[in-house]
Amino acid sequence: MNRPSVTAYGAGRMGRGMAICFAYAGHKVTLVDSRARDDVPAYEAALDAELHQLLAMLQNLGMVPDGASDILRNRISYCPHDAAEAALADTQFLFEGVPETEAAKTAAFAMLDAHLPETAIIASTTSSFLADLVASWSRFPQRVLNAHFLNPAFLVPLVEVSPHAGTDQTVTDRLVALLEGAGKVPVICAASPGYIVPRIQALAMNEAARLVEEGVASAEDVDKAVRYGFGLRFAVLGLLEFIDWGGLDILYYASGYMQDAMKNDRFAAPDIIKAKMDAGETGMAVGKGMYDHDGRDIDAFRQEKLRQFTEMLKMNDALRPPVLED
Protein backbone atom coordinates (compact mmCIF):
# COMPACT_ATOMS: atom_id res chain seq x y z
CA MET A 1 0.00 0.00 0.00
CA ASN A 2 1.28 3.47 -0.91
CA ARG A 3 1.05 5.31 2.41
CA PRO A 4 2.06 8.98 2.62
CA SER A 5 5.33 9.78 4.34
CA VAL A 6 5.23 11.71 7.59
CA THR A 7 7.71 14.24 8.93
CA ALA A 8 8.13 15.20 12.56
CA TYR A 9 9.92 18.53 12.99
CA GLY A 10 11.49 18.22 16.42
CA ALA A 11 13.20 15.00 17.48
CA GLY A 12 12.33 15.12 21.18
CA ARG A 13 9.91 12.97 23.17
CA MET A 14 6.80 13.92 21.21
CA GLY A 15 8.52 13.53 17.85
CA ARG A 16 9.81 10.09 18.80
CA GLY A 17 6.42 9.00 20.09
CA MET A 18 4.71 10.08 16.88
CA ALA A 19 7.43 8.41 14.81
CA ILE A 20 6.68 5.07 16.45
CA CYS A 21 2.93 5.66 16.05
CA PHE A 22 3.16 6.20 12.30
CA ALA A 23 5.86 3.58 11.71
CA TYR A 24 3.59 1.10 13.50
CA ALA A 25 0.89 2.01 10.95
CA GLY A 26 3.21 1.39 8.00
CA HIS A 27 4.40 4.93 7.23
CA LYS A 28 7.93 6.07 6.50
CA VAL A 29 8.78 8.74 9.07
CA THR A 30 11.50 11.35 9.06
CA LEU A 31 12.52 12.86 12.38
CA VAL A 32 13.96 16.25 11.52
CA ASP A 33 16.04 17.79 14.28
CA SER A 34 14.98 21.38 14.89
CA ARG A 35 18.25 22.16 16.69
CA ALA A 36 21.77 22.57 15.36
CA ARG A 37 24.04 20.27 17.39
CA ASP A 38 27.78 19.83 17.79
CA ASP A 39 27.25 16.21 18.86
CA VAL A 40 25.03 14.87 16.07
CA PRO A 41 26.44 11.30 16.09
CA ALA A 42 26.00 10.99 19.86
CA TYR A 43 22.48 12.40 19.71
CA GLU A 44 21.52 10.06 16.87
CA ALA A 45 22.93 7.09 18.80
CA ALA A 46 20.91 8.04 21.89
CA LEU A 47 17.78 8.46 19.77
CA ASP A 48 18.35 5.09 18.12
CA ALA A 49 18.78 3.42 21.51
CA GLU A 50 15.55 4.94 22.82
CA LEU A 51 13.56 3.91 19.76
CA HIS A 52 14.84 0.34 20.08
CA GLN A 53 13.96 0.37 23.78
CA LEU A 54 10.43 1.61 23.14
CA LEU A 55 9.85 -0.91 20.37
CA ALA A 56 11.19 -3.70 22.59
CA MET A 57 8.69 -2.62 25.24
CA LEU A 58 5.85 -2.82 22.71
CA GLN A 59 7.08 -6.28 21.74
CA ASN A 60 7.06 -7.33 25.40
CA LEU A 61 3.50 -6.01 25.67
CA GLY A 62 2.46 -8.17 22.72
CA MET A 63 1.79 -5.24 20.40
CA VAL A 64 4.71 -6.04 18.08
CA PRO A 65 5.38 -9.63 16.94
CA ASP A 66 8.72 -11.16 17.80
CA GLY A 67 11.36 -10.04 15.32
CA ALA A 68 9.20 -7.25 13.85
CA SER A 69 10.62 -4.35 15.85
CA ASP A 70 13.50 -3.93 13.38
CA ILE A 71 10.99 -3.55 10.54
CA LEU A 72 9.33 -0.68 12.38
CA ARG A 73 12.64 0.87 13.41
CA ASN A 74 13.84 0.90 9.80
CA ARG A 75 10.85 3.01 8.80
CA ILE A 76 12.12 5.87 10.98
CA SER A 77 15.02 8.01 9.79
CA TYR A 78 16.82 10.82 11.59
CA CYS A 79 17.72 14.04 9.80
CA PRO A 80 20.10 16.50 11.47
CA HIS A 81 19.30 20.19 11.39
CA ASP A 82 21.86 21.04 8.73
CA ALA A 83 20.12 18.70 6.27
CA ALA A 84 16.58 19.82 7.13
CA GLU A 85 15.95 21.78 3.94
CA ALA A 86 16.19 18.72 1.71
CA ALA A 87 14.09 16.61 4.09
CA LEU A 88 11.30 19.18 4.18
CA ALA A 89 11.14 19.60 0.40
CA ASP A 90 9.05 16.47 -0.22
CA THR A 91 6.91 16.55 2.92
CA GLN A 92 3.16 15.88 2.70
CA PHE A 93 2.26 15.84 6.41
CA LEU A 94 4.39 17.63 8.96
CA PHE A 95 3.91 17.47 12.73
CA GLU A 96 5.65 20.32 14.54
CA GLY A 97 6.90 19.33 17.97
CA VAL A 98 9.54 21.88 18.98
CA PRO A 99 9.82 23.18 22.58
CA GLU A 100 6.79 25.01 23.96
CA THR A 101 8.12 28.56 23.68
CA GLU A 102 6.99 31.25 21.28
CA ALA A 103 10.58 31.84 20.18
CA ALA A 104 11.06 28.18 19.26
CA LYS A 105 7.70 27.99 17.50
CA THR A 106 8.15 31.14 15.42
CA ALA A 107 11.64 30.04 14.39
CA ALA A 108 10.24 26.67 13.38
CA PHE A 109 7.50 28.18 11.25
CA ALA A 110 9.98 30.47 9.51
CA MET A 111 11.94 27.37 8.53
CA LEU A 112 8.83 25.45 7.50
CA ASP A 113 7.44 28.29 5.40
CA ALA A 114 10.73 28.63 3.59
CA HIS A 115 11.21 24.96 2.70
CA LEU A 116 7.94 23.04 2.76
CA PRO A 117 5.98 22.59 -0.46
CA GLU A 118 2.88 24.81 -0.47
CA THR A 119 0.64 21.72 -0.45
CA ALA A 120 2.09 20.36 2.81
CA ILE A 121 -0.15 20.20 5.87
CA ILE A 122 1.36 21.56 9.09
CA ALA A 123 -0.06 20.20 12.35
CA SER A 124 1.38 21.67 15.52
CA THR A 125 1.35 19.35 18.51
CA THR A 126 1.42 22.25 20.95
CA SER A 127 -0.54 22.08 24.17
CA SER A 128 0.18 25.73 25.05
CA PHE A 129 -0.78 27.82 22.02
CA LEU A 130 -4.14 28.01 20.28
CA ALA A 131 -4.43 27.25 16.59
CA ASP A 132 -5.24 30.82 15.56
CA LEU A 133 -2.02 32.08 17.15
CA VAL A 134 -0.02 29.20 15.68
CA ALA A 135 -1.41 29.97 12.23
CA SER A 136 -0.40 33.62 12.56
CA TRP A 137 3.24 32.51 12.58
CA SER A 138 2.89 31.05 9.07
CA ARG A 139 2.60 32.67 5.66
CA PHE A 140 0.21 29.87 4.76
CA PRO A 141 -2.33 29.85 7.61
CA GLN A 142 -4.91 27.94 5.58
CA ARG A 143 -2.81 24.77 5.85
CA VAL A 144 -2.10 25.07 9.59
CA LEU A 145 -3.96 23.49 12.52
CA ASN A 146 -3.21 21.87 15.85
CA ALA A 147 -3.06 18.11 16.49
CA HIS A 148 -2.72 17.49 20.22
CA PHE A 149 -1.46 13.98 20.97
CA LEU A 150 -1.65 12.62 24.50
CA ASN A 151 1.47 10.98 25.91
CA PRO A 152 2.55 8.36 25.26
CA ALA A 153 1.68 9.24 21.66
CA PHE A 154 2.29 5.70 20.42
CA LEU A 155 -0.24 4.23 22.87
CA VAL A 156 -3.04 6.72 23.56
CA PRO A 157 -5.51 6.60 20.63
CA LEU A 158 -6.95 10.09 21.08
CA VAL A 159 -5.73 13.09 19.06
CA GLU A 160 -7.47 16.43 19.61
CA VAL A 161 -7.57 18.15 16.21
CA SER A 162 -8.08 21.90 16.53
CA PRO A 163 -8.37 23.95 13.34
CA HIS A 164 -8.68 27.73 13.38
CA ALA A 165 -11.30 29.70 11.48
CA GLY A 166 -9.04 30.02 8.44
CA THR A 167 -7.97 26.37 8.18
CA ASP A 168 -9.00 24.92 4.83
CA GLN A 169 -11.62 22.20 5.42
CA THR A 170 -9.78 19.83 3.09
CA VAL A 171 -6.71 20.21 5.30
CA THR A 172 -8.68 19.14 8.35
CA ASP A 173 -10.30 16.27 6.44
CA ARG A 174 -6.96 14.98 5.13
CA LEU A 175 -5.34 15.12 8.55
CA VAL A 176 -8.27 13.29 10.15
CA ALA A 177 -8.06 10.62 7.45
CA LEU A 178 -4.32 10.20 8.06
CA LEU A 179 -4.85 9.83 11.80
CA GLU A 180 -7.73 7.38 11.42
CA GLY A 181 -5.65 5.36 8.98
CA ALA A 182 -2.94 5.17 11.63
CA GLY A 183 -5.41 3.77 14.16
CA LYS A 184 -5.91 7.02 16.05
CA VAL A 185 -9.24 8.44 17.25
CA PRO A 186 -9.30 12.11 16.22
CA VAL A 187 -11.84 14.52 17.69
CA ILE A 188 -12.45 18.05 16.43
CA CYS A 189 -12.45 20.92 18.89
CA ALA A 190 -12.43 24.69 18.54
CA ALA A 191 -9.35 26.72 19.43
CA SER A 192 -9.98 26.88 23.17
CA PRO A 193 -7.58 26.72 26.13
CA GLY A 194 -7.00 23.16 27.32
CA TYR A 195 -8.66 21.48 24.36
CA ILE A 196 -10.99 18.76 25.75
CA VAL A 197 -9.07 16.24 27.83
CA PRO A 198 -6.58 18.60 29.56
CA ARG A 199 -9.44 20.93 30.50
CA ILE A 200 -11.46 18.11 32.07
CA GLN A 201 -8.52 16.39 33.72
CA ALA A 202 -7.17 19.62 35.24
CA LEU A 203 -10.42 20.03 37.16
CA ALA A 204 -10.54 16.37 38.16
CA MET A 205 -6.91 16.26 39.31
CA ASN A 206 -7.25 19.48 41.31
CA GLU A 207 -10.40 18.16 43.01
CA ALA A 208 -8.61 14.91 43.85
CA ALA A 209 -5.77 16.90 45.42
CA ARG A 210 -8.30 18.97 47.41
CA LEU A 211 -9.81 15.78 48.85
CA VAL A 212 -6.41 14.90 50.30
CA GLU A 213 -5.77 18.50 51.38
CA GLU A 214 -9.08 18.63 53.25
CA GLY A 215 -8.48 15.29 54.95
CA VAL A 216 -11.47 13.66 53.27
CA ALA A 217 -9.46 10.62 52.20
CA SER A 218 -5.89 9.44 51.76
CA ALA A 219 -4.17 9.69 48.39
CA GLU A 220 -4.32 5.89 48.16
CA ASP A 221 -8.07 5.77 48.75
CA VAL A 222 -8.77 8.65 46.37
CA ASP A 223 -6.88 6.85 43.63
CA LYS A 224 -8.56 3.55 44.45
CA ALA A 225 -11.94 5.28 44.11
CA VAL A 226 -10.89 6.68 40.75
CA ARG A 227 -9.58 3.38 39.42
CA TYR A 228 -12.51 1.22 40.52
CA GLY A 229 -15.36 3.73 40.22
CA PHE A 230 -14.74 6.82 38.17
CA GLY A 231 -12.27 5.33 35.71
CA LEU A 232 -14.02 2.04 35.00
CA ARG A 233 -17.35 3.69 34.28
CA PHE A 234 -15.97 6.44 32.06
CA ALA A 235 -13.90 4.02 30.03
CA VAL A 236 -17.26 2.67 28.80
CA LEU A 237 -19.56 5.69 28.96
CA GLY A 238 -18.46 9.19 28.04
CA LEU A 239 -19.21 11.87 30.60
CA LEU A 240 -22.12 13.24 28.61
CA GLU A 241 -23.48 9.76 27.87
CA PHE A 242 -23.32 9.12 31.60
CA ILE A 243 -25.38 12.25 32.29
CA ASP A 244 -28.10 10.99 29.95
CA TRP A 245 -27.85 7.43 31.28
CA GLY A 246 -28.60 8.36 34.86
CA GLY A 247 -30.70 11.43 34.13
CA LEU A 248 -29.69 15.04 33.73
CA ASP A 249 -31.90 15.93 36.68
CA ILE A 250 -29.61 13.92 38.99
CA LEU A 251 -26.64 16.06 37.97
CA TYR A 252 -28.69 19.23 38.30
CA TYR A 253 -29.83 18.56 41.86
CA ALA A 254 -26.50 17.05 42.94
CA SER A 255 -24.73 20.15 41.66
CA GLY A 256 -27.07 22.39 43.63
CA TYR A 257 -26.47 20.36 46.77
CA MET A 258 -22.69 20.41 46.34
CA GLN A 259 -22.68 24.14 45.57
CA ASP A 260 -24.60 24.83 48.77
CA ALA A 261 -22.80 22.32 50.99
CA MET A 262 -19.32 23.32 49.85
CA LYS A 263 -20.26 27.01 49.61
CA ASN A 264 -18.37 27.17 46.33
CA ASP A 265 -19.70 28.03 42.88
CA ARG A 266 -17.26 25.67 41.20
CA PHE A 267 -19.89 22.97 41.75
CA ALA A 268 -22.73 24.94 40.12
CA ALA A 269 -24.45 23.38 37.12
CA PRO A 270 -23.62 25.14 33.83
CA ASP A 271 -26.26 27.04 31.91
CA ILE A 272 -26.72 24.24 29.37
CA ILE A 273 -27.86 21.88 32.16
CA LYS A 274 -30.29 24.45 33.51
CA ALA A 275 -31.70 25.09 30.04
CA LYS A 276 -32.24 21.39 29.39
CA MET A 277 -33.93 20.98 32.75
CA ASP A 278 -36.33 23.80 31.83
CA ALA A 279 -37.00 22.12 28.48
CA GLY A 280 -37.61 18.71 30.09
CA GLU A 281 -34.69 17.18 28.18
CA THR A 282 -33.44 15.02 31.03
CA GLY A 283 -31.80 12.10 29.23
CA MET A 284 -32.42 8.70 27.72
CA ALA A 285 -35.61 8.10 29.67
CA VAL A 286 -37.35 10.91 27.77
CA GLY A 287 -35.45 10.49 24.49
CA LYS A 288 -33.35 13.65 24.68
CA GLY A 289 -30.67 15.13 26.90
CA MET A 290 -27.10 15.95 26.00
CA TYR A 291 -27.74 13.57 23.08
CA ASP A 292 -30.77 13.11 20.88
CA HIS A 293 -31.82 9.49 21.48
CA ASP A 294 -34.67 9.51 18.98
CA GLY A 295 -34.69 6.20 17.11
CA ARG A 296 -32.16 4.55 19.42
CA ASP A 297 -32.93 1.11 20.84
CA ILE A 298 -32.37 2.10 24.46
CA ASP A 299 -32.53 -1.45 25.82
CA ALA A 300 -29.96 -2.68 23.30
CA PHE A 301 -27.74 0.33 24.03
CA ARG A 302 -27.84 -0.32 27.76
CA GLN A 303 -27.14 -4.02 27.25
CA GLU A 304 -24.10 -3.31 25.08
CA LYS A 305 -22.67 -0.78 27.52
CA LEU A 306 -23.13 -3.21 30.41
CA ARG A 307 -21.36 -5.90 28.36
CA GLN A 308 -18.44 -3.51 27.80
CA PHE A 309 -18.41 -2.63 31.48
CA THR A 310 -18.25 -6.31 32.39
CA GLU A 311 -15.26 -6.71 30.09
CA MET A 312 -13.57 -3.78 31.83
CA LEU A 313 -14.15 -5.43 35.20
CA LYS A 314 -12.58 -8.65 33.91
CA MET A 315 -9.56 -6.78 32.52
CA ASN A 316 -9.00 -5.16 35.91
CA ASP A 317 -9.48 -8.39 37.88
CA ALA A 318 -12.45 -6.72 39.57
CA LEU A 319 -15.14 -9.28 38.67
CA ARG A 320 -15.66 -12.14 41.09
CA PRO A 321 -17.82 -15.17 40.32
CA PRO A 322 -21.04 -15.44 42.32
CA VAL A 323 -21.07 -17.41 45.55
CA LEU A 324 -23.36 -20.36 44.83
CA GLU A 325 -22.93 -22.35 48.00
CA ASP A 326 -24.84 -21.46 51.16
N, C-alpha and C positions, 0 to 999 in steps of 0.2 A: 504494500500500500504506500502511496506517495504522500507522506505526512509532511506538513510544513515544518521548516526548521524554526527553532526558537532561540532567541538571544536574551541572556540576562546581563544587564549592564550593572556591574557591582558583584564582586566574587566573594562576598561575605556570607554570613549564615543564611540569609533569606535567599540569595542567589543560588547557593549550594542546595538548599532545600527544594527550590523550584526546579533546578537542574535534574535532581533525582526524580521528581514528580513527572516531568515530561519525558525523560529517558525511559522511565517505567512504562509510559504510554506509547513508546516506539518512536519518539522524536529525536532528531539530532539537536543537541543543545550546545551553544557556545557561551561560556562564561567569560565575559569581557571585563577585565580588571579596570575599574574606574580610577585607580591610583597609580602614579608612576612610582616604581620601586627600585631600589638599588640591589635588592636581594631576590630577584625574580625566580631563579632556580630553587631557592630554599622555600619561597612562598608556594610555588607550584608543587613541590614535593609534599609540603604540609597539607595542601588542598587535596592532593591525590590520596594521601593517607587517610584523611577524614572521609572522603567519598567511599573508599574501600571499607572503612569501618562502618559507615552508615548502611551500606549495601549488605555487609555481612550481618548486621543486626536484622535487617529485613529478611534475610535468608533464615536466620535463626527463628524469626517469628513466623516463618512459613509463607511469607508473601512472595519470596523469590525462590524458584526451584534451585536445588543444589547445582552448582556449576554455572548458573545463569548470571551471577553478579558481574562477571567480566564483560558479558554482552552489554549490560546496561552501562557499565563504567565506560566502555569504549564509545558510547554515543555522546559522551560529554567531553568537550575540548576546552582547554584554557587558553585565553588570548591575553597576553600582557598589554598594558596600556599603550605602549609605543607601537603596537600593531592594530590598535582599535579601529582606525579608519577603514582598513580593508575588511575587517570583520563586520562592520556595520553596513557596508555598502550593499550587501545582498539580503539584509534582514527583512523578514515579513512581520514577525511579532517580536516586539521588544518589551521586556519587563525591567523597569528601572528600580534598582534596589540599593541606591547609594545611601550613606549615612543621613539620618533625619535632621539635617540642618538646611536652612534656606541657601546658604552659600554652596553647599555640596550639590543641592538639587539644581540650582540655577546654572552652575558650571556644567552639570551633566546634560541639561537640556541644550545648552549652547553647543556642546559636542554632538549631541544627537541631531539637532537641527542641521548642523553643517554636513553630516556624513550619512544620515539615513536616507534611503529612497523616499520620495514624497508619498508613496503608497503604504509605507510601514505604519503599523499600529503601535502606539506607545502607551503602555499601561504602567502607571506608577504603583508600586506596592506600599506607598507611604501610609502610615497610620496617624500622621500628625498634621498633614496639610490637605485641605479640601480640593476636590477636582477642579473647581473654577480657578483657584489660585495656581495650582499645578499647571493648568492649561495656559495661564497668562505668561508662563516662562518660555513658551514655545511659539515659534513663528507659524506653526501649523496646529492651532488649538482644536480644529475639527477632528483630528485623529488621536487626541489625547483623552484619557480617562484613568480612573483609579481602579486597581484590582487588589483588594486587601486580602492576602492569604493569612490564615491563622497558623501559628507554629505548633508542631512541626509541619511545614508546608507539604511534605511528602506523605503525611498521614491524614491530616484533617481534611475532609472533603470540601468543606465550605470555602467559597471565595466570594467576598462582598464586592460586587462590581458597581462602581459609582461614576456614572458619566456626569458631565456638566451640561448646562443648557445648550452649549454650542457643539457638543460631540455629535458627529454624524451618526445617524441611527445604524447605518451599515457597519460602522466601526464597532459599535456595541454588539450587534448581532454576530459579527465574525469572531469577536473575542469570546462571547458566550459559547459559540459553537466549538471553538478550540478547547475551552475549559471542559465542556461536557464530553468532548471526544477523549479528553485525558482522564475521564472518570471523576471530575470535580462536580460540585453542586453549586453553580453560581446563583446568586440572588442579586437583584437590582435594587439599589437604594439611592436616594437623592444625596447630593453633597451636603452632609450634615455631620456635625462633630460626633465622633465615636461610632459612626456607621450604625450597625445593628447590634452585633454581639458585644463589642467592647462597651457600648452604652448600657446594655442590660447587665453585663457581668460586673461593671464598676459599682452599680447600685447593690447588686447581690453580695459582692465581696465586702463592701463597706458595712452592710448590715450584719454580715456574719462576724466581722471584727467587732462591731458594737455589742453584739450578744456576749462576746467574751469580756469586753471592756466593762459592761454593766453587771457582770457576774451571773448572767442568766444560765450559762452553761460553759463547760470547758471547751477548749479548741477541739479536743478529740471528739466530744459528743456533738458539737456543731457539725463537724465534718462527717460523722457517722450519719447524722440526720440528713445531710445533703446527699450522701452516697446512696442511702437506702430508702429515701423518701422523695426528696426534690429531684435528684438526678435521674433515678429510674423512671419516674413518671414522665419527665420532660424529654427523655430520650425517645419516647413513643408518641406523646402528644405535644405539639407545640404549645407555647403559653396561651395563645389566643384560642386554639382548639380546646384547651383545658377550660378556659373561661366558658365557652359554649357548652362543653360537656357537663359541667356541674351546674351551670346557670349563672348568667351575668349578675343576677340579683344577689347571689351569694357574695361575689366580689364587692358589689356596691355596699352592702350592709357591713361586711367585714372591714372594708376600708373606713367607713364611718366610725365603727367601733375603735379601730386602731388609732385613727386620727384623734379621737377624743381621749382614749386611754393613755396614749403616749404624749398627748398635748403637742403634736408635731404635724404640720401640714404635709410632710413628705409622704404620709400614708393616705392622703386624700385621693379619692377616685378622680381620674381625669375627666374632662368635659365630655369626651366621646362615650364614656360609660354612663354618665348622667343622661345624655341625650338618648341613648338606646333604652335606658330604663323608662324614660318619659314616653318613648315610642312603643313600649311593650316588646322590644326585640331582645329577649332575655336568653336566647341560646337555642340549642337543638330541640328542646321540648316544644318550642313554638315555631320552629322552622327558620328562625333568623336571629342572629346575634352579631358577633364579629364576622361571621361567615354567613352566606346565604345557603341554607340547607335544603332549599326547594328541590325536590326530585331525588334527594339522597335517600337511600335505604338506611335509615338510622340504625335498625337492629343489626344489619350486616356490618355497618361501620363500627358499631360498638364491639361486635364479636371479633372483628379483625384486630382492633386496637388491643383488646384483652389478650388475644393470641400473641401479639407482638410483646405485650407486657410480660406474659408468661415466659417467653423466650429470653427476655432481659433478666428475669429472675433466675432462670437456669444458668445463664452466662455468668452471673454474679454469685453463684452458689447460695442463692437466697430462697430457694424453693425446696421445702421439705415435703416428703410424701405424707399422706394422711396417716394418722394412727388408727388402725383398724381393729386392734385388740383392746378389749375392755380391761 
